Structure formats: C-alpha cells, structure tokens
Amino acid sequence: MEDLLRILGGSLPLLAPLLLLDLALAVAAVRSILRRDRFRFGSRGVWLVVSIVVLLFGPVLYFLLGRDDS
C-alpha cells in the first residue's frame, strides 16, 4: 500500500492538469447536452450517460459525433 501511495504521490503533479482538463470537458459536455434539443446520434439520455460514465472519452465523443449544429 505504501508503494502505491509513493507512486501516486510522485505522478500527481503530472496527472492533476489532465484530470482538471477531463473534468472541465465533462462539465462542458453535460451543459451542452442539457441545453440542446437535437442530437446527430442518440438521445439526450444516451449522451449524458456516455459523457459521465466514459469520463475520459465520453465528452470528446459527444463534441465530435453527438452535437447537431444545424
């Protein structure tokens, strides 16, 4: 357990910006999903689940595939 904490403690300065960026993308995706009525693929519920459960790639998938800008 101590080894795991030492490894995580050493890599935390590298991971913190990535985690903050991931959280910001997730918040932006959820806000965008809740404001829209139309989606290119799927429905609002599907995109909310994808954006929250698949936290790392879900928001990116939504912004690339789900948004209907028309």
Buried (B, 14 or more C-beta within 10 A) or exposed (E): EEEEEEEEEEEEEEEEEEEEEBEEBBEBBBEBBEEBEEBEEBEBEBBBEBBBEBBEEBBBBBBEEBBEEE
